[in-house]
Amino acid sequence: MDKLDAHVWVLDTVLDMIIYAGVNGLHRSSEALIAIYPELEQEVEAMKPKNVVRFPTRQLR
C-alpha cells in the first residue's frame, strides 16, 4: 500500500464514520422528539401517501 492508497483509505473511513454518526444522530433525535411529542408520530403517519400502487418489478425482468 503506497502513501496515496493509505490517504484514500483514511479519508474513506473517516467519511463513513461521519455519515454513520449523522444518520445515527438523526434517528436518535427523531426518537427523542416522538418521546416528547407522541402525536408527532401520528401526524407523520397521516402524511404518508395512501393507496400506493406498486408495480411487479420482478416480472418485468
N, C-alpha and C positions, 0 to 999 in steps of 0.2 A: 504494500500500500504506500503510494507516494504521498507527498505533502498535500497535493490538491485533493486526492481521494479522502484523506483524513479530514481536511477542512469541510468538504462537502458532506461527509458523514456526520460531523459535529453539527453543522448547520441544519441538516435534515432532522437530526434527533431533537435539537432544541425547538425547531418549528413544530414537530409532532407534540412535544411536551406543552408548548404554548396553546396549540389547538385543543388538546385534551383538557387542559386546565380551563380554557374558556368554555367549552361545552359542558364540563362538569359543573362549573360555576353557574352557568345559565340554568342547568337542571336543578341545582340546589336552591337558587333564588326563586325559581318558579314553585318549587315545593314549599318554600317558606311563605310565599305570597298566598298560596292556596290554604296553608295552615292558618294564616291570619284572616283571610277573606274567603271562606268556603263557598260563597255564592259566585266567586270568580270562575270556579271550575264549571258551574252550570252555565254561565254566560259563554264560556269558550265552547262548550258542547253545543250550545244553541247556534253559535256562529258557523259551525262546521256544515258543509253542504249536505243536503239530504238527497236521496234518490240518485245517487251517483251510478252511472252506467259504466260497467267495466267490460272491456272487450276481451274475448278469449285469445290472448296473445299466443298461447301455446299451440292453438290450432292454426295460426297463421304461418307458422314456421314450416 
